[in-house]
């Protein structure tokens, strides 16, 4: 007898349909799994054999063939244990399924029949829904994560016996439900607030501009000036995640196995801060069985690289294309995988090895050669992809005595950021662009037009600072954001002057 069970596989963050075909027929006892299974799938035989026995059934002593269709795509992972087990029991007539053509099964079996959690439950469930399937059976620990997909009944299974009793109608399970609106209302407010940062008025303004337009940012200053403190508070002024953005972020974290058990969705913008010893694969993703890296885990959030020159040069240079394209593409013999990485890059660094070059209160002990070598670790092409270069000086004692109540809160800054983002959403509606940082050269001609005095000002800056064409475009994007914060429909000279100010460190440190 031949049976067909629906399941779902993963390629990158996208799912694809898998049909598990099982044939049990008389003959010399044997069990073959075909359809390009990897080692984890081939080893499923022993897990399934033991799990079926503990559920009160048995693997038949006949010839069994399991085909994983489509047969030309490699199947990876242990999530096919459950559909194979159901297929074998149905094909051997130990289990009768009459109306499960609209159901999908995926889960890893333990030897005692219990189901282990899997990675990627959310994108798998989304694919099942898009394919017209109405029910999903998966491990109980993944049920709330999958239940955020409306239109699908999600059944969390603790063990194989529980599922078999449900399929036989002896013990009906209740679908798992999640109140999405309640989840977003309960999303925890960040404990970090810009009101806690003493002084640094200019740096706070620059961070507000960066948040309003989704621009990349580099903070340069001596040790203890508050660079890390400022960066950690950027998520507190970014707009809330929309449901669609939250789904995208959750899919990536689900595949990477980073979701918290008690939280079925990522409800706040990610803030990832990898150590400077991170490898290129750890930062951008990859590996034998490709997984998303830190830049993709930061999707729709902030990737913070503290002590930028301390990162390996190869690691930094590999960021150039992802920052430009918003996607990491990984090619392996088994296929090509694409992970989105629409991130706001925030980096910090000292101006020299000792950290005190240009500081008014400390003497720099570095030679010009040491300073040049240190700054040279950050290449010009990578620097061009960072929109704002901000100097963060040491905080004066008077500012340290400032009371927190007198500092502007994150809530007040966020209100202005949201207004600017709303203007951008309306302006670029239907174009696939959501912020000024994503503007294409063609769109810039339409939305970043300058008046004659602005053109002359930009020409002088371009010639005096020796800016590249990419830096020229980024100045225009930042100026567009500054104009949005001011509620201006046109870019005025004062907006352009502030944007140019945020590139002045090009000449100071890299000339």
C-alpha positions in Angstrom: 0.0 0.0 0.0 1.2 3.5 -0.9 0.5 6.6 1.3 1.4 10.2 0.8 2.0 12.6 3.8 2.5 16.3 3.5 5.5 18.0 5.1 7.6 21.1 4.5 11.4 21.7 4.0 13.5 24.8 4.2 15.8 26.6 1.8 17.2 29.7 3.4 14.3 31.3 5.1 11.8 30.1 2.5 9.9 26.8 2.8 9.1 24.3 0.0 6.6 21.5 0.0 7.7 17.9 0.6 5.5 14.9 0.0 6.6 11.8 1.9 5.6 8.8 -0.1 5.7 5.4 1.7 5.3 2.0 0.1 5.0 -1.2 2.2 4.9 -4.4 0.3 5.6 -8.1 0.8 9.2 -9.2 0.3 12.6 -9.5 2.0 12.5 -7.1 5.0 14.3 -3.9 4.0 13.9 -0.1 4.4 15.1 2.4 1.8 14.8 6.2 2.0 15.3 7.9 -1.4 15.0 11.5 -2.5 18.5 12.8 -1.6 18.3 12.5 2.2 21.2 13.8 4.3 22.7 11.8 7.2 20.1 13.0 9.7 17.3 11.8 7.5 18.9 8.5 6.8 19.5 7.9 10.5 15.7 8.5 11.1 15.1 4.8 10.7 16.4 3.9 14.1 14.7 6.8 15.8 11.4 6.0 14.2 11.7 2.3 14.9 12.2 2.9 18.6 9.5 5.7 18.8 6.9 3.5 17.1 7.6 0.7 19.5 7.1 2.9 22.5 3.8 4.2 21.0 2.4 0.6 21.0 2.9 -0.1 17.3 5.7 -1.8 15.3 7.6 -1.4 12.1 6.5 -4.1 9.7 8.9 -6.9 8.6 8.3 -6.1 4.9 10.0 -4.2 2.1 9.5 -0.5 2.7 10.5 2.4 0.4 10.2 6.0 1.5 10.5 8.6 -1.3 10.9 12.3 -0.4 9.5 14.3 -3.3 10.7 16.4 -5.0 13.5 13.9 -5.5 16.0 16.4 -7.0 16.2 18.6 -3.8 18.4 17.6 -0.9 16.5 17.1 2.3 18.3 18.1 5.5 17.4 17.8 9.2 15.5 15.5 11.5 12.1 17.2 11.1 11.0 14.5 8.6 10.9 11.9 11.4 7.2 12.5 12.1 5.8 12.4 8.6 7.9 9.3 7.8 6.6 7.5 10.9 3.0 8.4 10.1 3.5 7.3 6.5 4.9 3.9 7.5 2.1 3.2 10.0 -0.5 4.2 7.4 1.0 2.2 4.5 1.3 -0.9 6.8 -2.5 -0.4 7.7 -1.9 0.1 11.4 -3.3 3.5 11.1 -6.2 4.8 8.9 -6.2 8.4 7.7 -9.3 9.4 5.8 -9.3 13.2 5.7 -5.7 14.4 6.3 -4.9 15.5 2.8 -4.9 19.1 4.1 -2.6 18.4 7.0 1.2 18.8 7.3 3.5 17.0 9.8 7.0 17.9 10.9 9.0 17.0 14.0 12.0 15.1 15.3 11.4 12.0 17.3 13.2 10.8 20.4 13.8 7.1 21.0 11.0 7.1 23.6 8.5 8.6 21.2 8.6 12.2 22.5 9.0 15.1 20.0 11.9 17.4 20.2 11.6 21.1 19.1 12.8 22.0 15.6 14.2 25.1 14.0 12.2 26.9 11.4 8.7 26.1 12.5 7.3 29.5 11.6 8.5 29.6 7.9 7.4 25.9 7.6 3.9 26.8 8.8 3.7 29.9 6.5 4.6 27.6 3.5 1.9 25.1 4.6 -0.7 27.9 4.7 0.3 29.3 1.4 0.0 25.8 -0.1 -3.6 25.5 1.0 -3.0 23.2 3.9 -5.4 23.7 6.9 -3.7 21.9 9.7 -0.2 21.5 11.1 1.1 18.9 13.5 4.5 19.7 15.1 6.3 19.5 18.5 4.5 21.2 21.4 7.4 23.6 22.1 7.0 25.0 18.6 3.2 25.3 18.7 2.9 29.0 19.9 5.5 30.1 17.4 3.6 28.4 14.5 0.2 29.6 15.8 0.9 33.2 14.9 0.0 32.3 11.3 -3.7 33.0 10.9 -5.8 30.5 8.9 -4.0 27.3 10.0 -5.0 25.0 12.9 -1.8 24.3 14.8 -1.6 21.2 17.0 1.3 20.9 19.5 2.3 17.3 20.0 4.2 16.1 23.1 4.8 12.5 21.8 3.9 10.1 19.0 1.4 8.2 21.0 -0.6 11.4 21.7 -0.7 12.1 18.0 -1.8 8.6 17.0 -4.6 8.7 19.6 -5.8 12.0 18.0 -5.6 10.6 14.5 -7.6 7.6 15.5 -10.2 9.9 17.1 -9.7 8.5 20.6 -8.2 11.6 22.2 -8.9 14.8 20.3 -6.4 17.6 20.7 -7.2 21.3 21.0 -5.5 23.6 18.5 -3.0 26.1 19.9 -4.0 29.8 19.6 -2.1 33.0 20.1 -3.5 36.5 20.6 -1.3 38.6 18.4 -2.7 42.0 19.5 -2.1 41.1 23.1 1.5 40.1 22.3 2.2 43.4 20.8 0.5 45.3 23.7 2.6 43.3 26.2 5.9 43.9 24.3 8.3 45.0 27.0 9.4 48.6 26.9 13.2 48.9 26.8 14.7 49.7 30.1 17.4 51.9 28.4 16.6 55.6 27.8 18.4 58.5 26.3 17.6 60.5 29.4 20.3 58.5 31.2 23.0 59.8 28.9 24.6 62.9 30.3 25.7 65.6 27.8 26.5 64.5 24.2 23.8 66.7 22.7 25.4 66.7 19.2 25.7 62.9 19.2 22.1 62.4 20.3 21.0 64.6 17.4 23.0 62.5 15.0 21.5 59.3 16.3 18.0 60.9 15.9 18.8 61.6 12.3 20.2 58.1 11.8 17.1 56.5 13.3 14.7 58.7 11.3 16.2 57.7 8.0 17.6 54.2 8.8 21.1 55.4 8.2 24.4 53.7 9.1 26.4 55.4 11.8 30.0 55.5 13.0 30.8 56.9 16.5 34.4 58.0 17.1 35.7 59.1 20.5 38.0 58.4 23.4 37.3 55.6 25.9 34.5 56.4 28.4 32.9 59.0 26.2 29.6 57.1 26.0 29.8 55.5 22.5 28.5 52.1 23.6 25.9 53.7 26.0 24.5 55.7 23.1 24.4 52.8 20.7 22.6 50.5 23.1 19.8 53.1 23.3 19.1 53.4 19.6 16.4 50.7 19.6 14.5 52.9 22.1 13.9 55.6 19.5 13.3 53.3 16.5 9.7 52.8 15.2 7.8 49.8 16.5 8.0 46.6 14.4 4.9 46.1 12.1 3.4 42.6 12.1 4.9 41.9 8.7 8.4 43.0 9.9 8.0 40.9 13.1 7.2 37.9 10.9 10.3 38.4 8.8 12.5 38.8 11.9 10.9 35.8 13.6 11.5 33.6 10.6 15.2 34.3 10.7 15.5 33.7 14.5 13.4 30.6 14.2 15.7 29.0 11.6 18.7 30.0 13.7 17.1 28.5 16.9 17.3 31.9 18.7 13.6 32.2 19.7 12.9 32.2 23.4 10.5 29.5 24.6 8.1 31.9 26.3 8.0 34.4 23.3 6.5 33.0 20.0 7.5 36.1 18.1 10.3 38.7 18.0 8.3 41.9 19.0 11.1 44.4 19.4 13.7 45.5 16.9 16.8 43.3 17.2 20.0 44.7 18.7 23.0 42.4 18.0 26.5 43.2 19.2 29.0 40.5 18.2 32.4 40.4 19.7 35.3 41.6 17.5 36.6 38.0 17.3 33.6 36.9 15.3 34.4 35.0 12.1 33.2 36.0 8.6 30.7 33.0 8.7 29.5 34.1 12.1 28.9 37.6 10.9 27.3 37.0 7.5 26.1 33.4 7.8 27.1 30.2 6.1 28.6 26.9 7.2 28.2 23.4 5.9 24.5 23.5 6.7 24.0 27.3 6.0 22.5 29.3 8.9 21.9 33.1 9.1 24.7 35.2 10.7 24.6 38.2 13.0 23.9 40.6 10.1 20.7 38.7 9.3 19.7 38.2 12.9 19.8 42.0 13.0 17.3 42.3 10.2 15.0 45.3 10.7 17.1 46.3 13.7 20.6 47.4 14.8 24.0 45.6 14.2 26.4 47.2 16.6 30.2 46.6 16.0 32.1 48.0 19.0 35.8 48.7 18.5 35.5 48.5 14.7 39.2 48.4 13.9 39.7 45.3 16.1 37.6 43.2 13.8 39.4 41.1 11.2 39.7 43.1 8.0 38.3 40.2 6.0 35.3 40.1 8.3 34.6 43.8 7.8 35.1 43.7 4.0 32.6 40.9 3.6 29.9 43.3 5.0 30.2 45.6 2.0 27.8 43.8 -0.4 25.2 42.9 2.3 25.0 46.5 3.4 24.5 47.6 -0.1 22.0 44.9 -1.2 20.2 44.2 2.0 20.6 40.5 1.4 23.3 37.9 2.1 23.6 35.3 -0.6 25.4 32.0 0.3 26.2 29.5 -2.5 26.9 25.9 -1.7 27.0 22.7 -3.8 23.6 21.9 -2.3 22.0 25.2 -3.5 21.9 29.0 -3.1 20.5 30.4 0.1 19.4 34.1 0.6 19.0 35.7 4.0 17.6 39.3 4.3 19.7 41.8 6.2 18.0 45.2 6.1 20.0 46.5 9.1 21.1 49.8 10.6 24.8 49.4 11.1 26.2 51.3 14.1 29.9 51.1 14.7 32.2 52.7 17.3 35.9 53.1 17.5 38.7 55.1 19.2 40.6 57.7 17.1 43.9 55.9 17.7 45.3 52.8 19.5 45.6 54.6 22.9 42.2 56.2 22.3 43.1 59.9 23.1 44.1 61.4 19.8 42.5 64.9 19.7 41.3 64.6 23.3 41.6 67.9 25.3 42.2 66.3 28.7 44.6 63.4 27.8 47.8 63.3 25.8 48.0 60.9 22.9 51.0 58.5 23.1 50.6 57.2 19.6 53.0 58.0 16.7 51.6 59.2 13.4 52.5 55.9 11.8 50.5 54.0 14.5 47.5 56.2 14.1 47.6 55.8 10.3 47.9 52.0 10.6 45.1 51.8 13.1 42.7 53.9 11.1 43.7 52.1 7.9 42.0 48.9 9.3 38.7 50.5 8.2 38.8 50.6 4.4 37.5 53.6 2.4 34.8 51.5 0.6 33.4 50.3 3.9 33.5 53.9 5.3 31.6 55.1 2.3 28.8 52.8 3.2 28.4 54.5 6.6 26.2 57.6 6.2 27.1 59.5 9.4 30.6 59.8 11.1 30.1 61.3 14.5 32.7 62.6 16.9 31.8 61.7 20.5 34.1 63.8 22.8 34.8 63.1 26.5 31.9 64.3 28.7 32.8 67.5 30.7 32.3 67.3 34.5 29.5 69.9 34.4 27.5 67.6 32.2 28.0 64.6 34.5 26.4 66.6 37.3 23.3 67.2 35.1 20.1 65.8 36.4 18.4 63.0 34.4 15.1 64.9 34.4 16.7 67.7 32.3 17.8 65.3 29.5 15.4 64.5 26.7 13.8 61.1 27.0 13.7 58.4 24.3 10.0 58.8 24.1 10.2 62.4 23.0 12.9 61.6 20.4 10.9 58.6 19.2 7.9 60.8 18.5 9.9 62.9 16.1 11.4 59.9 14.5 8.0 58.4 13.9 6.7 61.5 12.3 9.7 61.5 9.9 9.2 57.8 9.1 5.5 58.4 8.4 6.4 61.1 5.9 8.8 58.6 4.2 6.2 55.8 4.1 3.7 58.0 2.4 6.2 59.5 0.0 7.5 56.1 -1.2 4.2 54.2 -1.0 4.1 51.3 -3.5 7.8 51.6 -4.4 9.1 49.0 -2.0 11.1 51.7 -0.2 10.5 52.4 3.5 13.2 54.9 4.5 15.5 57.5 3.0 18.6 55.2 3.4 17.1 52.8 0.8 16.7 55.4 -2.0 18.0 54.4 -5.4 20.0 56.9 -7.6 16.9 57.2 -9.8 14.6 58.0 -6.9 17.1 60.5 -5.5 16.8 62.6 -8.7 13.1 62.9 -7.9 13.1 63.3 -4.1 16.5 64.9 -3.3 16.5 67.9 -5.6 18.5 70.9 -4.4 18.1 74.6 -4.9 20.9 76.6 -6.5 22.5 77.6 -3.2 22.4 74.0 -2.0 24.1 72.7 -5.2 26.9 75.2 -4.8 27.3 74.3 -1.1 27.5 70.6 -2.0 30.0 71.2 -4.8 32.3 73.0 -2.4 32.1 70.2 0.1 32.7 67.6 -2.6 35.9 69.3 -3.8 37.3 70.3 -0.4 36.6 67.0 1.4 37.5 64.8 -1.6 34.3 62.9 -1.3 33.4 59.8 -3.4 30.3 59.5 -5.6 28.8 57.2 -2.9 29.5 59.7 -0.1 27.9 62.4 -2.3 24.7 60.3 -2.5 24.7 59.5 1.2 24.9 63.2 2.1 21.8 63.8 0.0 19.9 61.0 1.7 20.9 62.3 5.1 19.8 65.8 4.1 16.5 64.4 3.0 16.0 62.9 6.4 17.0 66.1 8.2 14.4 68.0 6.1 11.8 65.3 7.1 12.5 65.9 10.7 12.0 69.6 10.2 8.7 68.9 8.3 10.1 70.5 5.1 9.1 69.2 1.7 12.3 70.5 0.1 16.0 70.2 1.1 17.2 73.6 2.2 20.8 74.8 2.5 20.6 74.5 6.3 19.6 70.8 6.1 22.4 70.1 3.6 25.0 71.9 5.8 24.1 69.7 8.8 24.4 66.5 6.6 27.8 67.6 5.3 28.9 68.2 8.9 28.3 64.5 9.6 30.9 63.6 6.9 33.6 66.1 8.1 35.5 63.3 9.9 36.5 62.0 6.5 39.0 64.9 6.2 40.0 65.0 9.9 41.0 61.3 10.3 41.4 59.9 6.8 42.8 62.7 4.7 
